[in-house]
């Protein structure tokens, strides 16, 4: 009981510290230390009994293993996004979408721009940075409350595209290693669930923004608002071609290379973006350096919460919770969805939650004869729900650093769109796979 209480206390403290602005690289190990102490772990391996866990060894194993497995994907994804940004290719694609829909459909235009970039392989963080200036412009022209911009950007980036079949985002590729599937696993159900999440989220978002306007909320300009820069952008096909290549190469090679196909696909996208848009690049060397640093920051923040989860998974409280979730009556997919959702919530990371959950869950459910493709898709979709609790690195960055909003104003809409909608999508996926 003390171990489970410590686990819940550590998670609550992690969320509170994150909402207070504490860096994840500081907050995560501190909270992991609290969890370890209340579970009786020795602080260092030299002080632990033979075979017993220690805080530093357990935390760093999860931290290092995650970086070892996914560094090249993060690096190439970040470089690809930065090249699309500094050449204006991302702006060209987003402007093309926005131009077709117009300010009247500002919310839908922002969602669609984010969805196209995300499904094309651009890093979630880069998508947020790239689309934000256009979102501000559209919301200004439509006179919509700007506190909904973070939720709108996140909805288009981390929900129906991030975990769908064929997506080059790593949340769709991690299960391949453990289940022997492909990134297109369960594509029929995935398509239905993606359309459901898109329709539900879009309906709720448009309705909520309209109601806020009816209450008198309006767009409030700031001196720090991005000013659209007058630059010559590449033709839209020059932006779409690298995105299409990432998807095509990953499709062609996933059977031979599994998750390593994503390295080749993103590398191809980097080369294509560079070759097709080189003459449009502004500050190429600076952009590449920023992409490399951004990759380190993104993977370090994710690894920090994976380290927290690695300590948590060794506690008696965690083991008891997993055993209870995997023993739930009914479809095994229900237990898998709940277990992955909870672990992703504990770590504040969909990819981190999968990396911790699948080594424990995959052998258990495969031994029961669960369809690997169904398990892959349910795991992917469910990981994108509770991961978006306030301590998630993407949530923190998007609300505070990019959009400059407060949690009180922006997070309720983001929670509805990136937590509730994916949870309902997970329930629909389980239902369809069970029919």
C-alpha positions, -999 to 999 in steps of 0.1 A, spaced: 0 0 0 29 24 8 44 16 -26 12 24 -45 7 56 -24 42 67 -32 36 60 -69 5 81 -70 21 108 -48 51 109 -72 29 113 -102 8 140 -86 40 159 -76 54 155 -112 22 171 -126 22 199 -100 59 207 -106 54 207 -144 24 231 -141 46 253 -119 72 255 -147 99 231 -134 120 216 -161 112 179 -167 149 170 -164 147 182 -128 112 173 -119 112 137 -133 142 123 -114 131 141 -82 97 125 -83 113 92 -93 135 94 -62 104 99 -41 87 69 -56 119 48 -51 123 59 -15 87 50 -5 92 16 -22 123 9 -2 148 12 -30 185 19 -22 197 52 -37 228 36 -53 236 1 -66 265 -2 -41 240 0 -13 214 -23 -27 211 -60 -18 221 -85 -45 195 -85 -72 175 -56 -56 168 -24 -76 184 9 -68 172 44 -78 201 55 -99 205 23 -118 168 19 -125 163 54 -136 193 56 -159 186 23 -175 152 35 -187 167 69 -197 196 55 -217 177 26 -233 151 50 -247 178 73 -262 197 43 -276 166 30 -293 151 62 -308 179 88 -311 182 87 -349 145 89 -354 143 120 -332 173 135 -348 162 130 -384 127 140 -376 138 172 -360 162 180 -389 135 172 -414 111 196 -397 137 223 -394 145 220 -431 108 223 -440 106 253 -417 137 273 -428 131 267 -465 95 278 -462 82 245 -474 61 239 -443 47 275 -446 39 268 -482 19 237 -475 1 253 -445 -7 285 -465 -20 264 -494 -44 246 -470 -54 278 -452 -59 296 -486 -83 269 -497 -104 271 -465 -101 308 -455 -105 326 -422 -142 316 -421 -130 281 -413 -100 292 -392 -103 263 -368 -105 236 -395 -77 252 -415 -53 250 -385 -63 215 -377 -59 203 -413 -25 221 -417 -12 204 -386 -26 170 -397 -9 171 -431 25 181 -417 23 155 -389 12 126 -411 40 136 -435 66 130 -407 73 165 -395 81 165 -357 52 174 -335 71 203 -319 81 217 -353 45 215 -365 35 236 -335 62 262 -342 54 263 -379 17 266 -378 14 289 -348 20 321 -367 -7 312 -392 -30 302 -364 -26 336 -348 -32 354 -381 -64 333 -388 -78 337 -353 -71 374 -355 -90 378 -388 -119 356 -375 -118 374 -341 -117 341 -322 -104 337 -286 -67 329 -288 -67 306 -258 -81 279 -281 -50 279 -304 -30 254 -283 -58 229 -283 -65 234 -320 -28 228 -329 -25 198 -306 -58 183 -319 -44 183 -355 -10 170 -344 -13 144 -316 -46 126 -320 -61 111 -352 -28 115 -372 -1 106 -346 -14 71 -338 -31 61 -371 -20 34 -395 8 45 -418 18 74 -396 56 79 -395 54 92 -360 73 69 -336 41 63 -315 29 41 -345 63 23 -349 73 13 -314 48 -17 -313 65 -32 -344 95 -43 -324 74 -62 -298 45 -75 -319 62 -82 -353 36 -61 -371 38 -33 -397 30 4 -394 -3 -3 -413 -15 -28 -387 -53 -28 -383 -57 0 -410 -94 -6 -416 -103 0 -379 -77 28 -377 -93 46 -406 -128 45 -389 -114 56 -355 -94 84 -371 -125 97 -389 -145 94 -357 -119 114 -337 -116 140 -364 -154 145 -366 -160 145 -328 -131 168 -320 -138 192 -348 -175 194 -338 -167 200 -302 -140 225 -309 -160 246 -334 -190 246 -310 -169 256 -280 -152 284 -298 -185 297 -310 -200 296 -275 -170 315 -261 -175 341 -288 -212 344 -279 -201 351 -243 -181 380 -255 -146 365 -258 -126 380 -286 -91 379 -300 -66 399 -279 -35 410 -298 -1 411 -281 30 430 -289 49 396 -291 26 382 -318 45 368 -348 45 391 -378 42 373 -412 75 378 -430 75 388 -466 95 360 -483 93 341 -515 80 306 -506 86 275 -527 58 260 -548 35 239 -527 46 207 -546 81 213 -533 67 210 -498 44 181 -504 70 160 -522 93 154 -492 63 145 -471 51 120 -496 85 105 -499 87 99 -462 54 79 -463 64 61 -495 98 50 -483 85 38 -449 58 18 -467 83 2 -491 109 -8 -465 90 -16 -433 88 -53 -442 126 -56 -444 138 -31 -418 109 -28 -393 113 4 -373 147 11 -389 127 19 -421 117 51 -404 154 61 -403 157 56 -440 124 73 -447 132 104 -426 167 105 -441 152 105 -476 129 133 -465 158 154 -453 177 149 -486 146 157 -506 137 188 -487 173 200 -490 176 193 -528 141 206 -537 142 237 -516 179 246 -511 176 280 -528 147 290 -505 166 283 -473 172 311 -448 199 304 -422 204 268 -432 234 261 -409 216 277 -379 185 257 -387 204 224 -388 221 233 -355 188 242 -340 173 209 -352 201 189 -336 197 207 -303 159 204 -305 162 167 -310 184 164 -279 159 184 -259 129 165 -271 144 130 -266 159 141 -232 126 153 -219 109 121 -231 137 99 -217 134 118 -184 98 107 -179 107 72 -193 132 71 -164 105 80 -140 84 51 -155 113 27 -153 116 33 -115 78 31 -112 75 -2 -130 98 -19 -105 77 -10 -75 53 -35 -59 25 -10 -63 30 -8 -100 32 -46 -104 0 -50 -85 -17 -24 -107 -6 -40 -139 -17 -74 -127 -51 -60 -119 -54 -43 -152 -43 -73 -173 -67 -95 -153 -98 -75 -162 -128 -96 -174 -138 -93 -210 -117 -87 -241 -79 -87 -235 -78 -56 -256 -96 -37 -228 -69 -46 -203 -42 -37 -228 -58 -3 -235 -62 5 -199 -27 -6 -189 -10 14 -217 -32 44 -210 -23 44 -173 14 39 -180 15 66 -206 -2 89 -181 24 80 -154 52 88 -178 35 118 -195 46 103 -228 29 81 -254 62 68 -267 76 64 -232 44 47 -220 46 22 -249 83 16 -243 77 6 -207 44 -12 -212 50 -34 -243 79 -54 -229 56 -64 -200 23 -67 -219 32 -80 -254 43 -115 -243 13 -118 -219 -13 -110 -245 4 -128 -275 5 -159 -254 -33 -156 -250 -37 -156 -287 -46 -119 -291 -43 -107 -327 -10 -87 -330 -25 -62 -355 -54 -54 -332 -31 -52 -302 -8 -29 -322 -35 -5 -331 -52 -4 -297 -19 2 -280 -10 30 -304 -44 48 -300 -46 43 -263 -11 56 -257 -23 90 -271 -49 97 -244 -37 100 -208 -2 109 -221 -15 144 -226 -19 151 -188 -3 185 -178 32 171 -173 36 160 -209 65 178 -226 46 187 -257 17 201 -237 41 222 -216 60 235 -247 29 242 -268 9 261 -241 37 280 -225 67 284 -248 50 286 -282 15 300 -275 22 320 -243 -10 309 -227 -19 299 -192 -29 264 -182 -62 278 -167 -71 293 -201 -58 268 -226 -56 233 -209 -93 225 -205 -98 226 -243 -66 207 -249 -76 181 -224 -109 175 -241 -93 172 -275 -62 153 -267 -73 132 -237 -111 126 -239 -114 123 -277 -85 97 -279 -99 77 -250 -133 75 -268 -114 66 -300 -97 38 -280 -131 25 -268 -144 25 -304 -112 6 -316 -117 -21 -289 -153 -24 -299 -146 -28 -336 -118 -53 -331 -141 -73 -308 -169 -76 -333 
